Amino acid sequence: MATFTYKARDRQGTVLKSTLEAEDATAAVAALRRRGLLVIDISEQGLGQRDVLEPFRRIKLQDTVVFTRQFATMINAGLPIVRSLYILSEQTENEKLRNVIIAVRKDIEEGVALSDALAKHPEVFSRLYVEMVRAGEAGGILDGVLLRIASQLEKDQELRRKVKSAMAYPTVVLVLAVLAASFMLIFIVPIFARMFEDLGGTLPLPTRIAMGLSDLLTSVFGFLIYAGMGFGVYLFLRWRKTEKGRRTVDPVMLRLPVRIGDIIRKVALARFARTLGTLSAAGVPILQAIEVTATSSGNWVVERALLKSREAIQEGLPIYKPLEEEPVFPPMVTRMIAVGEETGDLDGMLAKIAEFYESEVEASVKALTSIIEPLMIVVVGGIVGGIIIAMYLPMFQIFELIE
């Protein structure tokens, strides 16, 4: 199969530029004609034209947000869905997203519902996205629902950015500390080791430990150690995404010290409240909304609690009642949900809960940063300083013998 770049005109007169795969140019032209396109130009991509990084590129959340807002604006302006998708596929810069939009448009042209067409691309459109679009289609408020989705995605993106900014500093510092320690053990310690061999005598225990680590890292096993560490991290991250991994790791994450567990819990609660409120406001049935919220919560503990509460709600209990029995939900959350159910303003109460915990996350992240900065200085100083002291201890013994 070869890849062809083409320029073609559709029935509305819009000029489209994209790529497709086919056996040869004749097959490519025939495929485009079957789509109702008039081919203007077509050429096979050479190796020099292909983006070798294309398989590794991804669709950013911001790209999806922009697409959703533009789509909502066009629907609100009265443009047909297919026509809107034609325009969006032309102006979208991300190649992968453009191909997804084209695929969705083709499905709709064949009579598939928009929500079902989006559901075929779970790597771009989450279940939350699809269910909200389905509710918007059923209620005839697709443009309003799309704007809600865009706002939800933006809030989620902002929440992730705050957490990532808090974790970026300690991660970078720890990596630099490991690199600095590795540099000293591989290049500096061997120089001292040769000098200590000429002096003879028994070396202090810290010095022998540092020299042993240096010998290990400079041997053939050094590469294997670093490769093993990297492979171990990769395997852990893969296992972390499995059901067993989430069931094991997520409860531990909520109990991490130095306020980290508290931040993770607040992030999960903010996401829960924002997602459930958005789904409820979009007209998604409450049982379905709770199920979607559970799978979108990002934490196994919250997911399990919501799925348990869904069974109780299905039997006729109010939403807040089963949530009261789950330790992960504070009393303030369940009380506000109870008031929202009693007053008929559940969406508004959930939005207030989300705003409260989002502000709490921001404050906690700032506090965590102020705690981590001196802690990281101590850790880095301990690692580098420990190696330096270990190398100078024999010298201190020599000075004592001279005196």
C-alpha positions as CSV (number, residue, x, y, z in Angstrom):
1,M,0.0,0.0,0.0
2,A,1.2,3.5,-0.9
3,T,0.3,6.8,0.6
4,F,-1.1,9.5,-1.7
5,T,-1.6,13.2,-1.1
6,Y,-4.6,14.6,-2.9
7,K,-6.5,17.8,-3.6
8,A,-10.2,17.3,-4.4
9,R,-13.5,19.3,-4.5
10,D,-16.7,18.0,-2.9
11,R,-20.3,18.5,-4.0
12,Q,-20.6,21.8,-2.2
13,G,-17.5,23.2,-4.0
14,T,-15.2,23.0,-1.0
15,V,-11.5,22.1,-1.8
16,L,-10.2,19.4,0.4
17,K,-6.5,18.5,1.0
18,S,-5.6,15.2,2.8
19,T,-4.0,11.8,2.4
20,L,-5.2,8.3,1.8
21,E,-3.7,4.8,1.3
22,A,-4.2,2.8,-1.9
23,E,-2.6,0.2,-4.1
24,D,-1.8,2.8,-6.8
25,A,-2.9,6.2,-8.1
26,T,-5.8,4.7,-10.2
27,A,-7.2,3.0,-7.1
28,A,-6.8,6.2,-5.1
29,V,-8.7,8.2,-7.6
30,A,-11.5,5.6,-7.8
31,A,-11.8,5.6,-4.0
32,L,-12.1,9.4,-3.9
33,R,-14.8,9.3,-6.7
34,R,-16.8,6.8,-4.6
35,R,-16.8,9.4,-1.9
36,G,-18.3,12.0,-4.3
37,L,-15.1,14.0,-4.7
38,L,-13.7,15.5,-7.9
39,V,-10.0,14.9,-7.9
40,I,-8.0,18.0,-8.8
41,D,-4.5,16.7,-8.0
42,I,-3.0,13.5,-6.6
43,S,0.6,12.4,-6.0
44,E,2.3,9.6,-4.2
45,Q,4.3,10.6,-1.1
46,G,8.0,9.8,-1.3
47,L,9.9,8.8,1.8
48,G,11.3,12.4,2.0
49,Q,7.8,13.8,2.1
50,R,6.6,11.5,4.9
51,D,6.7,12.6,8.5
52,V,8.7,9.9,10.3
53,L,7.4,11.1,13.6
54,E,3.8,11.0,12.6
55,P,3.1,7.6,14.3
56,F,4.3,9.1,17.6
57,R,2.4,12.3,17.4
58,R,-0.8,12.5,19.4
59,I,-3.9,14.6,19.5
60,K,-3.6,17.2,22.4
61,L,-6.5,17.9,24.6
62,Q,-6.3,21.6,23.5
63,D,-6.8,20.5,19.9
64,T,-10.0,18.7,20.9
65,V,-11.2,21.7,22.9
66,V,-10.7,24.0,19.9
67,F,-12.5,21.6,17.6
68,T,-15.4,21.2,20.0
69,R,-15.9,25.0,20.4
70,Q,-15.7,25.7,16.7
71,F,-18.1,22.8,16.0
72,A,-20.6,24.2,18.6
73,T,-20.3,27.7,17.0
74,M,-21.1,26.3,13.5
75,I,-24.0,24.2,14.7
76,N,-25.4,27.2,16.6
77,A,-25.1,29.3,13.4
78,G,-27.3,26.8,11.6
79,L,-24.7,24.9,9.5
80,P,-25.5,21.2,8.9
81,I,-23.3,18.8,10.8
82,V,-21.7,17.4,7.6
83,R,-20.9,20.8,6.3
84,S,-19.4,21.9,9.6
85,L,-17.2,18.8,9.7
86,Y,-16.0,19.5,6.1
87,I,-14.9,23.0,7.2
88,L,-13.3,21.8,10.4
89,S,-11.3,19.1,8.5
90,E,-9.9,21.7,6.2
91,Q,-8.7,24.1,8.9
92,T,-7.5,21.6,11.5
93,E,-3.7,21.6,11.6
94,N,-3.3,18.3,13.5
95,E,-3.1,15.6,10.9
96,K,-4.4,12.9,13.1
97,L,-7.3,14.9,14.3
98,R,-8.1,15.8,10.7
99,N,-8.2,12.2,9.7
100,V,-10.5,11.4,12.6
101,I,-12.9,14.3,11.6
102,I,-12.9,13.0,8.0
103,A,-13.8,9.5,9.2
104,V,-16.6,10.9,11.5
105,R,-18.0,12.9,8.5
106,K,-18.0,9.8,6.3
107,D,-19.9,7.8,8.9
108,I,-22.5,10.5,9.2
109,E,-22.9,10.7,5.4
110,E,-23.6,7.0,5.5
111,G,-26.4,7.6,8.1
112,V,-24.6,6.9,11.4
113,A,-25.5,9.1,14.3
114,L,-22.9,11.7,15.4
115,S,-22.5,10.1,18.8
116,D,-22.0,6.6,17.3
117,A,-19.5,8.0,14.8
118,L,-17.5,9.7,17.6
119,A,-17.6,6.5,19.7
120,K,-15.5,4.7,17.1
121,H,-12.6,6.9,18.1
122,P,-12.2,6.5,21.9
123,E,-8.5,7.7,21.7
124,V,-9.9,11.1,20.9
125,F,-13.5,11.2,22.2
126,S,-13.9,9.8,25.7
127,R,-17.1,8.1,26.9
128,L,-18.0,11.3,28.7
129,Y,-17.8,13.2,25.4
130,V,-19.8,10.6,23.5
131,E,-22.6,10.3,26.1
132,M,-23.0,14.1,26.3
133,V,-23.3,14.3,22.5
134,R,-25.8,11.5,22.5
135,A,-27.9,13.5,25.1
136,G,-27.6,16.6,23.1
137,E,-28.8,14.8,20.0
138,A,-31.8,13.4,21.8
139,G,-32.7,16.8,23.4
140,G,-32.0,18.9,20.3
141,I,-29.5,21.0,22.1
142,L,-26.3,19.8,20.5
143,D,-24.6,23.2,20.3
144,G,-25.2,23.9,24.0
145,V,-23.9,20.5,24.9
146,L,-20.8,20.9,22.8
147,L,-20.0,24.2,24.6
148,R,-20.5,22.3,27.9
149,I,-18.1,19.6,26.8
150,A,-15.5,22.2,25.8
151,S,-15.8,23.9,29.2
152,Q,-15.5,20.5,30.9
153,L,-12.3,19.7,28.9
154,E,-10.8,23.1,29.7
155,K,-11.5,22.7,33.4
156,D,-10.0,19.2,33.4
157,Q,-7.0,20.4,31.5
158,E,-6.4,23.2,34.0
159,L,-6.7,20.8,36.9
160,R,-4.1,18.5,35.3
161,R,-1.8,21.4,34.6
162,K,-1.8,22.4,38.3
163,V,-1.0,18.9,39.5
164,K,1.7,18.4,36.8
165,S,3.3,21.8,37.7
166,A,3.5,20.7,41.4
167,M,5.1,17.3,40.5
168,A,7.5,18.7,37.8
169,Y,9.9,20.4,40.3
170,P,10.6,17.4,42.5
171,T,10.8,15.1,39.5
172,V,13.4,17.3,37.7
173,V,15.4,17.8,40.9
174,L,15.5,14.0,41.6
175,V,16.6,13.2,38.1
176,L,19.3,15.8,38.2
177,A,20.5,14.5,41.6
178,V,20.7,10.9,40.2
179,L,22.6,12.2,37.2
180,A,25.0,14.2,39.4
181,A,25.6,11.2,41.7
182,S,26.1,8.9,38.7
183,F,28.7,11.4,37.2
184,M,30.6,11.5,40.4
185,L,30.6,7.7,40.9
186,I,31.6,7.0,37.3
187,F,34.2,9.8,36.7
188,I,35.3,11.3,40.0
189,V,35.4,8.4,42.5
190,P,37.7,6.2,40.4
191,I,40.4,9.0,40.6
192,F,40.3,8.9,44.4
193,A,40.2,5.1,44.4
194,R,43.5,4.9,42.5
195,M,45.0,7.3,45.0
196,F,43.7,5.3,48.0
197,E,45.2,2.1,46.5
198,D,48.7,3.6,46.6
199,L,48.2,4.7,50.2
200,G,47.1,1.2,51.4
201,G,45.5,0.5,54.7
202,T,41.9,-0.1,55.7
203,L,39.4,2.5,54.3
204,P,36.3,3.7,56.2
205,L,33.0,1.9,55.5
206,P,31.4,4.9,53.6
207,T,34.4,5.1,51.3
208,R,34.3,1.4,50.6
209,I,30.6,1.6,49.8
210,A,31.1,4.5,47.4
211,M,34.0,2.8,45.7
212,G,31.9,-0.4,45.4
213,L,29.1,1.5,43.7
214,S,31.6,3.1,41.4
215,D,33.1,-0.2,40.4
216,L,29.6,-1.6,39.7
217,L,28.6,1.4,37.5
218,T,31.8,1.5,35.6
219,S,31.7,-2.3,34.9
220,V,29.6,-4.0,32.2
221,F,26.8,-4.3,34.8
222,G,26.4,-0.5,35.0
223,F,24.6,-0.3,31.7
224,L,22.4,-3.2,32.7
225,I,21.5,-1.4,35.9
226,Y,20.3,1.7,34.2
227,A,18.5,-0.3,31.5
228,G,16.9,-2.4,34.2
229,M,15.7,0.7,36.1
230,G,14.2,2.2,32.9
231,F,12.5,-1.1,32.0
232,G,11.2,-1.5,35.6
233,V,9.6,2.0,35.4
234,Y,8.1,1.1,32.1
235,L,6.7,-2.2,33.4
236,F,5.3,-0.4,36.5
237,L,3.5,2.2,34.4
238,R,2.0,-0.5,32.2
239,W,0.9,-2.5,35.2
240,R,-0.4,0.7,36.9
241,K,-3.0,1.0,34.0
242,T,-4.4,-2.5,34.6
243,E,-7.3,-3.2,36.8
244,K,-5.2,-5.0,39.4
245,G,-2.6,-2.2,39.3
246,R,-5.2,0.5,39.8
247,R,-6.8,-1.5,42.6
248,T,-3.4,-1.8,44.3
249,V,-1.9,1.6,43.7
250,D,-4.8,4.0,43.9
251,P,-5.7,3.4,47.6
252,V,-2.0,3.9,48.4
253,M,-1.9,7.2,46.4
254,L,-4.7,8.6,48.6
255,R,-2.6,7.9,51.7
256,L,0.7,9.4,50.5
257,P,2.3,11.8,53.1
258,V,3.4,15.4,52.7
259,R,-0.1,16.4,51.5
260,I,0.3,14.5,48.2
261,G,-2.5,12.1,49.0
262,D,-4.7,14.9,50.1
263,I,-4.2,16.7,46.7
264,I,-4.9,13.5,44.8
265,R,-8.2,13.0,46.7
266,K,-9.2,16.6,46.1
267,V,-8.4,16.3,42.4
268,A,-10.6,13.1,42.2
269,L,-13.5,14.9,44.1
270,A,-13.3,18.0,41.8
271,R,-13.3,15.8,38.7
272,F,-16.2,13.7,40.1
273,A,-18.4,16.8,40.9
274,R,-17.6,18.6,37.6
275,T,-18.2,15.5,35.4
276,L,-21.4,14.4,37.2
277,G,-22.8,18.0,37.1
278,T,-22.0,18.5,33.5
279,L,-23.6,15.2,32.5
280,S,-26.7,15.9,34.6
281,A,-27.0,19.4,33.1
282,A,-26.7,17.9,29.6
283,G,-29.7,15.7,30.2
284,V,-27.9,12.4,30.6
285,P,-30.0,10.0,32.8
286,I,-28.6,9.9,36.4
287,L,-27.7,6.2,36.5
288,Q,-25.8,6.5,33.2
289,A,-24.2,9.7,34.3
290,I,-22.9,8.1,37.5
291,E,-21.5,5.2,35.5
292,V,-19.7,7.5,33.1
293,T,-18.4,9.6,36.0
294,A,-17.1,6.5,37.7
295,T,-15.1,5.5,34.7
296,S,-13.8,9.1,34.2
297,S,-12.8,9.7,37.8
298,G,-9.2,8.6,37.4
299,N,-9.1,6.9,40.8
300,W,-10.2,3.3,41.5
301,V,-11.4,4.1,45.0
302,V,-13.8,6.8,43.7
303,E,-14.8,4.6,40.8
304,R,-15.7,1.7,43.1
305,A,-17.6,3.9,45.5
306,L,-19.7,5.4,42.6
307,L,-20.5,2.0,41.1
308,K,-21.6,0.7,44.5
309,S,-23.8,3.8,44.9
310,R,-25.3,3.4,41.4
311,E,-26.7,0.0,42.5
312,A,-28.3,1.6,45.6
313,I,-29.7,4.5,43.6
314,Q,-31.2,2.0,41.1
315,E,-33.2,0.6,44.0
316,G,-34.7,4.0,44.8
317,L,-32.3,5.6,47.3
318,P,-31.2,9.3,46.8
319,I,-27.7,9.9,45.5
320,Y,-26.3,11.2,48.7
321,K,-27.4,8.3,50.9
322,P,-24.9,5.6,49.6
323,L,-22.2,8.1,49.2
324,E,-22.3,8.9,52.9
325,E,-21.1,5.3,53.6
326,E,-18.0,5.9,51.5
327,P,-15.0,7.4,53.4
328,V,-13.6,9.0,50.2
329,F,-16.5,11.4,50.1
330,P,-16.3,14.1,52.9
331,P,-19.6,15.0,54.8
332,M,-19.6,18.5,53.0
333,V,-19.9,16.8,49.6
334,T,-22.8,14.5,50.6
335,R,-24.6,17.3,52.5
336,M,-24.4,19.6,49.5
337,I,-25.6,16.8,47.1
338,A,-28.5,16.2,49.5
339,V,-29.5,19.9,49.5
340,G,-29.2,19.9,45.6
341,E,-31.5,16.9,45.4
342,E,-34.0,18.5,47.8
343,T,-34.0,21.8,46.0
344,G,-33.9,20.4,42.5
345,D,-30.6,22.2,41.8
346,L,-28.2,19.2,41.8
347,D,-26.3,20.6,38.8
348,G,-25.6,23.9,40.6
349,M,-24.5,22.2,43.8
350,L,-22.1,19.9,42.0
351,A,-20.7,22.9,40.2
352,K,-20.1,24.6,43.5
353,I,-18.4,21.5,44.9
354,A,-16.2,21.3,41.9
355,E,-15.2,25.0,42.2
356,F,-14.5,24.6,45.9
357,Y,-12.2,21.6,45.4
358,E,-10.5,23.1,42.4
359,S,-9.6,26.2,44.5
360,E,-8.5,23.8,47.3
361,V,-6.2,22.0,44.8
362,E,-4.6,25.2,43.8
363,A,-4.0,26.2,47.4
364,S,-2.7,22.8,48.3
365,V,-0.3,22.7,45.3
366,K,1.2,26.0,46.4
367,A,1.6,24.7,50.0
368,L,3.1,21.5,48.7
369,T,5.6,23.4,46.6
370,S,6.8,25.4,49.6
371,I,7.3,22.1,51.5
372,I,9.0,20.2,48.7
373,E,11.6,22.8,47.8
374,P,13.6,22.6,51.1
375,L,13.1,18.9,51.2
376,M,14.6,18.5,47.7
377,I,17.5,20.6,48.7
378,V,18.2,18.3,51.7
379,V,17.9,15.2,49.5
380,V,20.2,16.5,46.8
381,G,22.7,17.8,49.4
382,G,22.6,14.4,51.2
383,I,23.3,12.4,48.0
384,V,26.1,14.6,46.6
385,G,27.5,15.6,50.0
386,G,27.5,12.0,51.2
387,I,29.7,10.9,48.2
388,I,32.1,13.9,48.8
389,I,32.4,13.1,52.5
390,A,33.0,9.4,51.8
391,M,35.9,10.3,49.5
392,Y,37.5,12.7,52.0
393,L,37.2,10.5,55.1
394,P,40.5,8.6,54.3
395,M,42.3,12.0,54.0
396,F,41.2,13.0,57.4
397,Q,42.6,9.7,58.8
398,I,45.9,10.4,57.0
399,F,46.1,13.9,58.6
400,E,45.5,12.3,62.0
401,L,48.3,9.9,61.5
402,I,50.7,12.7,60.4
403,E,49.9,14.6,63.5
